[in-house]
Amino acid sequence: MFRPFAFILVIVFLTLTSTLSWAFTDEPGKEGSFYSPIIRVVPDQGFLLINSGSGILWLKASEAAMPHLAKLPVGGLIDVVVVFQGKPNPPIIKLWKLASGDSACPEFDGKQCVLPAKKK
């Protein structure tokens, strides 16, 4: 007999456990992405705190991203691509695109800020 509620619970459980293992991977060099609100920005130390879906996660800014980190708004939604370094080191920010919130750097391509094209 098919039970939709049990099926949904199994799907949710598998999704959460795969997300949790993916967010805290031991495999250095692996890339991943997160879509999350920005919880905290610590620009002088180069860290960004986000919600990874399975908990909060500190991200370390790359050398190129560090000067632009202070331009990110707390509470804004960000789509960020990271490179994992392996446990216990935090993932390194590779690039980001701000989905909501005002910023002088809404998009970072890995080298510099990219300003959006003006609408006509």
MARLONU-586846 format. One record per atom (N, C-alpha, C): residue number from 1; residue in three letters; x, y, z; atom name. Coordinates in nm, 2 decimals. Last residue first. Layout:
+------+------+--------+--------+--------+------+
! sevo ! voti !     c1 !     c2 !     c3 ! kefi !
+------+------+--------+--------+--------+------+
!  NUM !  ALA !      X !      Y !      Z !   CA !
...
+------+------+--------+--------+--------+------+
//
This chain:
+------+------+--------+--------+--------+------+
! sevo ! voti !     c1 !     c2 !     c3 ! kefi !
+------+------+--------+--------+--------+------+
!  120 !  LYS !   1.73 !   4.97 !  -1.99 !    N !
!  120 !  LYS !   1.70 !   5.08 !  -2.08 !   CA !
!  120 !  LYS !   1.55 !   5.12 !  -2.06 !    C !
!  119 !  LYS !   1.94 !   4.90 !  -1.71 !    N !
!  119 !  LYS !   1.82 !   4.87 !  -1.79 !   CA !
!  119 !  LYS !   1.78 !   4.99 !  -1.87 !    C !
!  118 !  LYS !   2.29 !   4.84 !  -1.70 !    N !
!  118 !  LYS !   2.18 !   4.93 !  -1.68 !   CA !
!  118 !  LYS !   2.06 !   4.89 !  -1.77 !    C !
!  117 !  ALA !   2.43 !   4.53 !  -1.58 !    N !
!  117 !  ALA !   2.40 !   4.62 !  -1.69 !   CA !
!  117 !  ALA !   2.28 !   4.71 !  -1.66 !    C !
!  116 !  PRO !   2.59 !   4.52 !  -1.26 !    N !
!  116 !  PRO !   2.49 !   4.48 !  -1.35 !   CA !
!  116 !  PRO !   2.47 !   4.58 !  -1.47 !    C !
!  115 !  LEU !   2.94 !   4.50 !  -1.22 !    N !
!  115 !  LEU !   2.82 !   4.58 !  -1.20 !   CA !
!  115 !  LEU !   2.72 !   4.53 !  -1.30 !    C !
!  114 !  VAL !   3.15 !   4.29 !  -1.06 !    N !
!  114 !  VAL !   3.08 !   4.31 !  -1.19 !   CA !
!  114 !  VAL !   2.95 !   4.38 !  -1.16 !    C !
!  113 !  CYS !   3.46 !   4.29 !  -0.90 !    N !
!  113 !  CYS !   3.31 !   4.31 !  -0.89 !   CA !
!  113 !  CYS !   3.26 !   4.34 !  -1.03 !    C !
!  112 !  GLN !   3.70 !   4.03 !  -0.97 !    N !
!  112 !  GLN !   3.66 !   4.17 !  -0.95 !   CA !
!  112 !  GLN !   3.51 !   4.17 !  -0.94 !    C !
!  111 !  LYS !   3.75 !   3.75 !  -0.96 !    N !
!  111 !  LYS !   3.86 !   3.85 !  -0.97 !   CA !
!  111 !  LYS !   3.83 !   3.99 !  -0.94 !    C !
!  110 !  GLY !   3.52 !   3.62 !  -0.92 !    N !
!  110 !  GLY !   3.64 !   3.55 !  -0.89 !   CA !
!  110 !  GLY !   3.76 !   3.64 !  -0.89 !    C !
!  109 !  ASP !   3.31 !   3.79 !  -0.98 !    N !
!  109 !  ASP !   3.34 !   3.69 !  -1.07 !   CA !
!  109 !  ASP !   3.46 !   3.60 !  -1.04 !    C !
!  108 !  PHE !   3.04 !   3.91 !  -0.79 !    N !
!  108 !  PHE !   3.19 !   3.89 !  -0.79 !   CA !
!  108 !  PHE !   3.22 !   3.77 !  -0.88 !    C !
!  107 !  GLU !   2.78 !   4.14 !  -0.78 !    N !
!  107 !  GLU !   2.83 !   4.02 !  -0.84 !   CA !
!  107 !  GLU !   2.98 !   4.02 !  -0.84 !    C !
!  106 !  PRO !   2.73 !   4.37 !  -0.63 !    N !
!  106 !  PRO !   2.63 !   4.26 !  -0.64 !   CA !
!  106 !  PRO !   2.67 !   4.13 !  -0.70 !    C !
!  105 !  CYS !   2.88 !   4.58 !  -0.47 !    N !
!  105 !  CYS !   2.94 !   4.47 !  -0.54 !   CA !
!  105 !  CYS !   2.84 !   4.35 !  -0.54 !    C !
!  104 !  ALA !   2.74 !   4.76 !  -0.34 !    N !
!  104 !  ALA !   2.82 !   4.82 !  -0.44 !   CA !
!  104 !  ALA !   2.89 !   4.71 !  -0.52 !    C !
!  103 !  SER !   2.40 !   4.66 !  -0.27 !    N !
!  103 !  SER !   2.54 !   4.64 !  -0.26 !   CA !
!  103 !  SER !   2.62 !   4.71 !  -0.37 !    C !
!  102 !  ASP !   2.09 !   4.57 !  -0.13 !    N !
!  102 !  ASP !   2.17 !   4.67 !  -0.20 !   CA !
!  102 !  ASP !   2.32 !   4.65 !  -0.17 !    C !
!  101 !  GLY !   1.90 !   4.27 !  -0.19 !    N !
!  101 !  GLY !   1.98 !   4.35 !  -0.10 !   CA !
!  101 !  GLY !   2.07 !   4.45 !  -0.19 !    C !
!  100 !  SER !   1.93 !   3.95 !  -0.35 !    N !
!  100 !  SER !   1.85 !   4.06 !  -0.29 !   CA !
!  100 !  SER !   1.94 !   4.14 !  -0.20 !    C !
!   99 !  ALA !   2.13 !   3.81 !  -0.47 !    N !
!   99 !  ALA !   2.00 !   3.79 !  -0.53 !   CA !
!   99 !  ALA !   1.90 !   3.90 !  -0.47 !    C !
!   98 !  LEU !   2.46 !   3.84 !  -0.57 !    N !
!   98 !  LEU !   2.36 !   3.88 !  -0.47 !   CA !
!   98 !  LEU !   2.22 !   3.88 !  -0.54 !    C !
!   97 !  LYS !   2.68 !   3.60 !  -0.64 !    N !
!   97 !  LYS !   2.59 !   3.68 !  -0.70 !   CA !
!   97 !  LYS !   2.48 !   3.71 !  -0.60 !    C !
!   96 !  TRP !   3.03 !   3.51 !  -0.62 !    N !
!   96 !  TRP !   2.90 !   3.52 !  -0.57 !   CA !
!   96 !  TRP !   2.81 !   3.61 !  -0.66 !    C !
!   95 !  LEU !   3.31 !   3.27 !  -0.61 !    N !
!   95 !  LEU !   3.24 !   3.38 !  -0.67 !   CA !
!   95 !  LEU !   3.10 !   3.39 !  -0.60 !    C !
!   94 !  LYS !   3.46 !   3.14 !  -0.40 !    N !
!   94 !  LYS !   3.51 !   3.15 !  -0.54 !   CA !
!   94 !  LYS !   3.45 !   3.27 !  -0.61 !    C !
!   93 !  ILE !   3.55 !   3.12 !  -0.07 !    N !
!   93 !  ILE !   3.46 !   3.18 !  -0.16 !   CA !
!   93 !  ILE !   3.53 !   3.20 !  -0.30 !    C !
!   92 !  ILE !   3.64 !   2.81 !   0.08 !    N !
!   92 !  ILE !   3.69 !   2.94 !   0.02 !   CA !
!   92 !  ILE !   3.59 !   2.99 !  -0.08 !    C !
!   91 !  PRO !   3.53 !   2.65 !   0.38 !    N !
!   91 !  PRO !   3.54 !   2.66 !   0.23 !   CA !
!   91 !  PRO !   3.58 !   2.80 !   0.19 !    C !
!   90 !  PRO !   3.76 !   2.61 !   0.66 !    N !
!   90 !  PRO !   3.63 !   2.66 !   0.60 !   CA !
!   90 !  PRO !   3.65 !   2.66 !   0.45 !    C !
!   89 !  ASN !   3.91 !   2.30 !   0.78 !    N !
!   89 !  ASN !   3.92 !   2.44 !   0.72 !   CA !
!   89 !  ASN !   3.79 !   2.48 !   0.65 !    C !
!   88 !  PRO !   3.94 !   2.05 !   0.89 !    N !
!   88 !  PRO !   3.85 !   2.15 !   0.96 !   CA !
!   88 !  PRO !   3.85 !   2.28 !   0.90 !    C !
!   87 !  LYS !   3.82 !   1.91 !   0.59 !    N !
!   87 !  LYS !   3.80 !   1.94 !   0.74 !   CA !
!   87 !  LYS !   3.93 !   1.97 !   0.80 !    C !
!   86 !  GLY !   3.86 !   2.08 !   0.28 !    N !
!   86 !  GLY !   3.87 !   1.96 !   0.37 !   CA !
!   86 !  GLY !   3.86 !   2.00 !   0.51 !    C !
!   85 !  GLN !   3.81 !   2.29 !   0.12 !    N !
!   85 !  GLN !   3.95 !   2.27 !   0.16 !   CA !
!   85 !  GLN !   3.97 !   2.14 !   0.24 !    C !
!   84 !  PHE !   3.59 !   2.37 !  -0.15 !    N !
!   84 !  PHE !   3.61 !   2.31 !  -0.02 !   CA !
!   84 !  PHE !   3.76 !   2.28 !   0.00 !    C !
!   83 !  VAL !   3.49 !   2.67 !  -0.28 !    N !
!   83 !  VAL !   3.59 !   2.55 !  -0.31 !   CA !
!   83 !  VAL !   3.62 !   2.50 !  -0.17 !    C !
!   82 !  VAL !   3.17 !   2.80 !  -0.37 !    N !
!   82 !  VAL !   3.29 !   2.79 !  -0.28 !   CA !
!   82 !  VAL !   3.37 !   2.67 !  -0.33 !    C !
!   81 !  VAL !   2.94 !   3.04 !  -0.47 !    N !
!   81 !  VAL !   3.02 !   2.92 !  -0.51 !   CA !
!   81 !  VAL !   3.14 !   2.92 !  -0.43 !    C !
!   80 !  VAL !   2.63 !   3.18 !  -0.36 !    N !
!   80 !  VAL !   2.78 !   3.18 !  -0.35 !   CA !
!   80 !  VAL !   2.84 !   3.04 !  -0.40 !    C !
!   79 !  ASP !   2.39 !   3.40 !  -0.37 !    N !
!   79 !  ASP !   2.42 !   3.27 !  -0.43 !   CA !
!   79 !  ASP !   2.57 !   3.26 !  -0.44 !    C !
!   78 !  ILE !   2.23 !   3.56 !  -0.10 !    N !
!   78 !  ILE !   2.34 !   3.55 !  -0.18 !   CA !
!   78 !  ILE !   2.35 !   3.40 !  -0.24 !    C !
!   77 !  LEU !   2.01 !   3.81 !   0.03 !    N !
!   77 !  LEU !   2.03 !   3.67 !  -0.02 !   CA !
!   77 !  LEU !   2.14 !   3.66 !  -0.12 !    C !
!   76 !  GLY !   2.09 !   4.01 !   0.32 !    N !
!   76 !  GLY !   2.07 !   3.99 !   0.17 !   CA !
!   76 !  GLY !   2.08 !   3.85 !   0.13 !    C !
!   75 !  GLY !   2.16 !   4.01 !   0.58 !    N !
!   75 !  GLY !   2.02 !   3.99 !   0.55 !   CA !
!   75 !  GLY !   1.99 !   3.97 !   0.40 !    C !
!   74 !  VAL !   2.42 !   4.25 !   0.53 !    N !
!   74 !  VAL !   2.36 !   4.14 !   0.62 !   CA !
!   74 !  VAL !   2.21 !   4.13 !   0.60 !    C !
!   73 !  PRO !   2.55 !   4.31 !   0.21 !    N !
!   73 !  PRO !   2.46 !   4.35 !   0.32 !   CA !
!   73 !  PRO !   2.41 !   4.23 !   0.40 !    C !
!   72 !  LEU !   2.89 !   4.36 !   0.12 !    N !
!   72 !  LEU !   2.78 !   4.27 !   0.12 !   CA !
!   72 !  LEU !   2.69 !   4.31 !   0.24 !    C !
!   71 !  LYS !   3.12 !   4.51 !   0.13 !    N !
!   71 !  LYS !   3.01 !   4.56 !   0.05 !   CA !
!   71 !  LYS !   2.89 !   4.48 !   0.06 !    C !
!   70 !  ALA !   3.32 !   4.36 !   0.25 !    N !
!   70 !  ALA !   3.25 !   4.46 !   0.34 !   CA !
!   70 !  ALA !   3.13 !   4.52 !   0.26 !    C !
!   69 !  LEU !   3.43 !   4.21 !   0.04 !    N !
!   69 !  LEU !   3.34 !   4.15 !   0.14 !   CA !
!   69 !  LEU !   3.26 !   4.25 !   0.22 !    C !
!   68 !  HIS !   3.62 !   4.32 !  -0.12 !    N !
!   68 !  HIS !   3.48 !   4.34 !  -0.16 !   CA !
!   68 !  HIS !   3.38 !   4.29 !  -0.06 !    C !
!   67 !  PRO !   3.87 !   4.23 !  -0.04 !    N !
!   67 !  PRO !   3.84 !   4.38 !  -0.03 !   CA !
!   67 !  PRO !   3.69 !   4.41 !  -0.06 !    C !
!   66 !  MET !   3.84 !   3.94 !  -0.07 !    N !
!   66 !  MET !   3.85 !   4.00 !   0.06 !   CA !
!   66 !  MET !   3.82 !   4.15 !   0.06 !    C !
!   65 !  ALA !   3.86 !   3.83 !  -0.32 !    N !
!   65 !  ALA !   3.72 !   3.86 !  -0.27 !   CA !
!   65 !  ALA !   3.73 !   3.95 !  -0.14 !    C !
!   64 !  ALA !   4.13 !   3.77 !  -0.36 !    N !
!   64 !  ALA !   4.06 !   3.87 !  -0.45 !   CA !
!   64 !  ALA !   3.93 !   3.91 !  -0.40 !    C !
!   63 !  GLU !   4.17 !   3.59 !  -0.16 !    N !
!   63 !  GLU !   4.25 !   3.71 !  -0.16 !   CA !
!   63 !  GLU !   4.18 !   3.82 !  -0.25 !    C !
!   62 !  SER !   3.85 !   3.46 !  -0.06 !    N !
!   62 !  SER !   3.98 !   3.45 !  -0.13 !   CA !
!   62 !  SER !   4.05 !   3.58 !  -0.12 !    C !
!   61 !  ALA !   3.69 !   3.43 !   0.26 !    N !
!   61 !  ALA !   3.71 !   3.50 !   0.14 !   CA !
!   61 !  ALA !   3.84 !   3.47 !   0.08 !    C !
!   60 !  LYS !   3.54 !   3.15 !   0.40 !    N !
!   60 !  LYS !   3.66 !   3.23 !   0.40 !   CA !
!   60 !  LYS !   3.67 !   3.29 !   0.26 !    C !
!   59 !  LEU !   3.24 !   3.09 !   0.58 !    N !
!   59 !  LEU !   3.31 !   3.09 !   0.45 !   CA !
!   59 !  LEU !   3.42 !   3.19 !   0.46 !    C !
!   58 !  TRP !   3.06 !   2.90 !   0.81 !    N !
!   58 !  TRP !   3.16 !   3.01 !   0.79 !   CA !
!   58 !  TRP !   3.23 !   2.99 !   0.66 !    C !
!   57 !  LEU !   2.73 !   2.81 !   0.84 !    N !
!   57 !  LEU !   2.86 !   2.78 !   0.78 !   CA !
!   57 !  LEU !   2.94 !   2.90 !   0.76 !    C !
!   56 !  ILE !   2.46 !   2.66 !   1.02 !    N !
!   56 !  ILE !   2.53 !   2.77 !   0.98 !   CA !
!   56 !  ILE !   2.67 !   2.73 !   0.93 !    C !
!   55 !  GLY !   2.26 !   2.39 !   0.87 !    N !
!   55 !  GLY !   2.32 !   2.46 !   0.98 !   CA !
!   55 !  GLY !   2.40 !   2.59 !   0.93 !    C !
!   54 !  SER !   2.16 !   2.30 !   0.64 !    N !
!   54 !  SER !   2.18 !   2.20 !   0.75 !   CA !
!   54 !  SER !   2.24 !   2.26 !   0.87 !    C !
!   53 !  GLY !   2.15 !   2.54 !   0.50 !    N !
!   53 !  GLY !   2.04 !   2.45 !   0.49 !   CA !
!   53 !  GLY !   2.04 !   2.34 !   0.60 !    C !
!   52 !  SER !   2.36 !   2.71 !   0.56 !    N !
!   52 !  SER !   2.38 !   2.61 !   0.46 !   CA !
!   52 !  SER !   2.26 !   2.52 !   0.43 !    C !
!   51 !  ASN !   2.37 !   3.04 !   0.61 !    N !
!   51 !  ASN !   2.29 !   2.93 !   0.65 !   CA !
!   51 !  ASN !   2.30 !   2.83 !   0.54 !    C !
!   50 !  ILE !   2.68 !   3.21 !   0.66 !    N !
!   50 !  ILE !   2.56 !   3.19 !   0.59 !   CA !
!   50 !  ILE !   2.49 !   3.07 !   0.66 !    C !
!   49 !  LEU !   2.93 !   3.45 !   0.72 !    N !
!   49 !  LEU !   2.85 !   3.35 !   0.78 !   CA !
!   49 !  LEU !   2.72 !   3.34 !   0.71 !    C !
!   48 !  LEU !   3.25 !   3.52 !   0.61 !    N !
!   48 !  LEU !   3.11 !   3.54 !   0.58 !   CA !
!   48 !  LEU !   3.03 !   3.42 !   0.64 !    C !
!   47 !  PHE !   3.57 !   3.67 !   0.66 !    N !
!   47 !  PHE !   3.47 !   3.57 !   0.68 !   CA !
!   47 !  PHE !   3.33 !   3.61 !   0.65 !    C !
!   46 !  GLY !   3.80 !   3.85 !   0.69 !    N !
!   46 !  GLY !   3.77 !   3.78 !   0.57 !   CA !
!   46 !  GLY !   3.67 !   3.66 !   0.58 !    C !
!   45 !  GLN !   3.86 !   4.01 !   0.89 !    N !
!   45 !  GLN !   3.92 !   3.88 !   0.90 !   CA !
!   45 !  GLN !   3.89 !   3.80 !   0.78 !    C !
!   44 !  ASP !   3.72 !   4.24 !   0.81 !    N !
!   44 !  ASP !   3.86 !   4.26 !   0.85 !   CA !
!   44 !  ASP !   3.93 !   4.12 !   0.86 !    C !
!   43 !  PRO !   3.45 !   4.15 !   0.76 !    N !
!   43 !  PRO !   3.55 !   4.19 !   0.65 !   CA !
!   43 !  PRO !   3.69 !   4.20 !   0.69 !    C !
!   42 !  VAL !   3.24 !   3.95 !   0.84 !    N !
!   42 !  VAL !   3.35 !   4.00 !   0.92 !   CA !
!   42 !  VAL !   3.46 !   4.03 !   0.82 !    C !
!   41 !  VAL !   2.89 !   3.94 !   0.84 !    N !
!   41 !  VAL !   3.01 !   3.96 !   0.76 !   CA !
!   41 !  VAL !   3.12 !   4.02 !   0.85 !    C !
!   40 !  ARG !   2.62 !   3.71 !   0.88 !    N !
!   40 !  ARG !   2.72 !   3.80 !   0.94 !   CA !
!   40 !  ARG !   2.83 !   3.82 !   0.84 !    C !
!   39 !  ILE !   2.42 !   3.60 !   0.72 !    N !
!   39 !  ILE !   2.39 !   3.62 !   0.86 !   CA !
!   39 !  ILE !   2.49 !   3.72 !   0.92 !    C !
!   38 !  ILE !   2.26 !   3.62 !   0.42 !    N !
!   38 !  ILE !   2.39 !   3.65 !   0.48 !   CA !
!   38 !  ILE !   2.36 !   3.68 !   0.63 !    C !
!   37 !  PRO !   2.06 !   3.34 !   0.30 !    N !
!   37 !  PRO !   2.07 !   3.48 !   0.36 !   CA !
!   37 !  PRO !   2.21 !   3.50 !   0.42 !    C !
!   36 !  SER !   2.17 !   3.14 !   0.02 !    N !
!   36 !  SER !   2.14 !   3.16 !   0.16 !   CA !
!   36 !  SER !   2.13 !   3.31 !   0.19 !    C !
!   35 !  TYR !   2.27 !   2.89 !  -0.16 !    N !
!   35 !  TYR !   2.19 !   3.00 !  -0.18 !   CA !
!   35 !  TYR !   2.13 !   3.03 !  -0.04 !    C !
!   34 !  PHE !   2.59 !   2.75 !  -0.25 !    N !
!   34 !  PHE !   2.49 !   2.77 !  -0.15 !   CA !
!   34 !  PHE !   2.40 !   2.90 !  -0.19 !    C !
!   33 !  SER !   2.79 !   2.50 !  -0.41 !    N !
!   33 !  SER !   2.72 !   2.63 !  -0.41 !   CA !
!   33 !  SER !   2.62 !   2.63 !  -0.30 !    C !
!   32 !  GLY !   3.12 !   2.37 !  -0.46 !    N !
!   32 !  GLY !   2.98 !   2.36 !  -0.42 !   CA !
!   32 !  GLY !   2.92 !   2.49 !  -0.42 !    C !
!   31 !  GLU !   3.40 !   2.17 !  -0.56 !    N !
!   31 !  GLU !   3.33 !   2.30 !  -0.56 !   CA !
!   31 !  GLU !   3.18 !   2.27 !  -0.52 !    C !
!   30 !  LYS !   3.69 !   2.03 !  -0.42 !    N !
!   30 !  LYS !   3.56 !   2.01 !  -0.47 !   CA !
!   30 !  LYS !   3.48 !   2.14 !  -0.46 !    C !
!   29 !  GLY !   3.93 !   2.07 !  -0.29 !    N !
!   29 !  GLY !   3.92 !   2.10 !  -0.43 !   CA !
!   29 !  GLY !   3.78 !   2.09 !  -0.49 !    C !
!   28 !  PRO !   3.92 !   1.80 !  -0.06 !    N !
!   28 !  PRO !   3.97 !   1.93 !  -0.10 !   CA !
!   28 !  PRO !   3.96 !   1.95 !  -0.25 !    C !
!   27 !  GLU !   3.67 !   1.63 !   0.09 !    N !
!   27 !  GLU !   3.74 !   1.63 !  -0.04 !   CA !
!   27 !  GLU !   3.79 !   1.77 !  -0.08 !    C !
!   26 !  ASP !   3.52 !   1.62 !   0.31 !    N !
!   26 !  ASP !   3.66 !   1.61 !   0.33 !   CA !
!   26 !  ASP !   3.74 !   1.62 !   0.20 !    C !
!   25 !  THR !   3.23 !   1.83 !   0.35 !    N !
!   25 !  THR !   3.30 !   1.73 !   0.28 !   CA !
!   25 !  THR !   3.45 !   1.74 !   0.32 !    C !
!   24 !  PHE !   2.99 !   1.95 !   0.45 !    N !
!   24 !  PHE !   3.11 !   1.93 !   0.53 !   CA !
!   24 !  PHE !   3.19 !   1.82 !   0.47 !    C !
!   23 !  ALA !   2.79 !   1.95 !   0.25 !    N !
!   23 !  ALA !   2.83 !   2.08 !   0.31 !   CA !
!   23 !  ALA !   2.96 !   2.06 !   0.39 !    C !
!   22 !  TRP !   2.74 !   1.68 !   0.21 !    N !
!   22 !  TRP !   2.80 !   1.76 !   0.10 !   CA !
!   22 !  TRP !   2.86 !   1.89 !   0.16 !    C !
!   21 !  SER !   2.62 !   1.59 !   0.44 !    N !
!   21 !  SER !   2.75 !   1.54 !   0.40 !   CA !
!   21 !  SER !   2.82 !   1.62 !   0.30 !    C !
!   20 !  LEU !   2.38 !   1.76 !   0.42 !    N !
!   20 !  LEU !   2.47 !   1.77 !   0.53 !   CA !
!   20 !  LEU !   2.61 !   1.71 !   0.50 !    C !
!   19 !  THR !   2.27 !   1.67 !   0.18 !    N !
!   19 !  THR !   2.31 !   1.81 !   0.19 !   CA !
!   19 !  THR !   2.41 !   1.82 !   0.30 !    C !
!   18 !  SER !   2.20 !   1.40 !   0.25 !    N !
!   18 !  SER !   2.30 !   1.43 !   0.14 !   CA !
!   18 !  SER !   2.35 !   1.57 !   0.14 !    C !
!   17 !  THR !   2.02 !   1.45 !   0.46 !    N !
!   17 !  THR !   2.15 !   1.38 !   0.49 !   CA !
!   17 !  THR !   2.25 !   1.40 !   0.38 !    C !
!   16 !  LEU !   1.82 !   1.58 !   0.32 !    N !
!   16 !  LEU !   1.89 !   1.65 !   0.43 !   CA !
!   16 !  LEU !   2.02 !   1.58 !   0.46 !    C !
!   15 !  THR !   1.73 !   1.39 !   0.13 !    N !
!   15 !  THR !   1.78 !   1.52 !   0.09 !   CA !
!   15 !  THR !   1.87 !   1.58 !   0.19 !    C !
!   14 !  LEU !   1.65 !   1.18 !   0.30 !    N !
!   14 !  LEU !   1.76 !   1.16 !   0.21 !   CA !
!   14 !  LEU !   1.82 !   1.29 !   0.16 !    C !
!   13 !  PHE !   1.43 !   1.31 !   0.43 !    N !
!   13 !  PHE !   1.55 !   1.26 !   0.51 !   CA !
!   13 !  PHE !   1.67 !   1.24 !   0.42 !    C !
!   12 !  VAL !   1.26 !   1.36 !   0.21 !    N !
!   12 !  VAL !   1.32 !   1.47 !   0.29 !   CA !
!   12 !  VAL !   1.44 !   1.43 !   0.37 !    C !
!   11 !  ILE !   1.20 !   1.10 !   0.14 !    N !
!   11 !  ILE !   1.27 !   1.19 !   0.04 !   CA !
!   11 !  ILE !   1.33 !   1.31 !   0.12 !    C !
!   10 !  VAL !   1.07 !   1.01 !   0.37 !    N !
!   10 !  VAL !   1.19 !   0.94 !   0.32 !   CA !
!   10 !  VAL !   1.27 !   1.03 !   0.23 !    C !
!    9 !  LEU !   0.85 !   1.18 !   0.37 !    N !
!    9 !  LEU !   0.95 !   1.18 !   0.48 !   CA !
!    9 !  LEU !   1.08 !   1.11 !   0.44 !    C !
!    8 !  ILE !   0.72 !   1.10 !   0.14 !    N !
!    8 !  ILE !   0.77 !   1.23 !   0.15 !   CA !
!    8 !  ILE !   0.87 !   1.24 !   0.26 !    C !
!    7 !  PHE !   0.65 !   0.83 !   0.22 !    N !
!    7 !  PHE !   0.73 !   0.86 !   0.10 !   CA !
!    7 !  PHE !   0.80 !   0.99 !   0.11 !    C !
!    6 !  ALA !   0.47 !   0.88 !   0.43 !    N !
!    6 !  ALA !   0.60 !   0.81 !   0.45 !   CA !
!    6 !  ALA !   0.70 !   0.83 !   0.34 !    C !
!    5 !  PHE !   0.27 !   1.01 !   0.28 !    N !
!    5 !  PHE !   0.34 !   1.08 !   0.39 !   CA !
!    5 !  PHE !   0.47 !   1.02 !   0.42 !    C !
!    4 !  PRO !   0.17 !   0.82 !   0.10 !    N !
!    4 !  PRO !   0.24 !   0.94 !   0.05 !   CA !
!    4 !  PRO !   0.32 !   1.01 !   0.16 !    C !
!    3 !  ARG !   0.20 !   0.49 !   0.08 !    N !
!    3 !  ARG !   0.17 !   0.59 !   0.18 !   CA !
!    3 !  ARG !   0.25 !   0.72 !   0.14 !    C !
!    2 !  PHE !   0.06 !   0.22 !  -0.09 !    N !
!    2 !  PHE !   0.14 !   0.34 !  -0.10 !   CA !
!    2 !  PHE !   0.10 !   0.44 !   0.00 !    C !
!    1 !  MET !   0.08 !  -0.12 !   0.00 !    N !
!    1 !  MET !   0.00 !   0.00 !   0.00 !   CA !
!    1 !  MET !   0.09 !   0.12 !   0.00 !    C !
+------+------+--------+--------+--------+------+
//
